[in-house]
């Protein structure tokens, strides 16, 4: 997983992009979609930072390592779902 600085940089840039789109949109439907995407990136950032912190503080515990892998898989699935949603919007 990336460093906390990389996680924050990546997620924050996406969050700010979608927040600006929401604030500048005149269409209420588009505004809601943009805010949902902005909140997605806030949630993703929080999840990734929590997993990073747990992994770097309890990395020797086998049960914890399994849970960390599960959490990373869950985050990856959410990112894939998000990517699929974005691609569908371009169709």
C-alpha positions, 0 to 999 in steps of 0.5 A: 500500500502507498505511504500516508502522504501518497494516499492523502495526495491521491484521494485529496486531489480526486475529492477536490476535483469532485467537490469543485464540480459539485459546487460549480454545477447548476444541475441538481442531479449532477451536483448530487452525483459529484458530491457522492464521488467526492464523499467516496474519495473521503471514505476511501482515504480514511479506509486506506489510512486506517489499514496502513496504520494497522498494518504498520503497527500490528504487522506480526499478528497472523490473524491481523494480517488476514484481516488486513488482506481482507480490508485491502481486497474490500477497498480494491473492490470498491475502487473497481466498482467506482471505476466501472461506474465512471466508465458507464457514465462515458457510454 
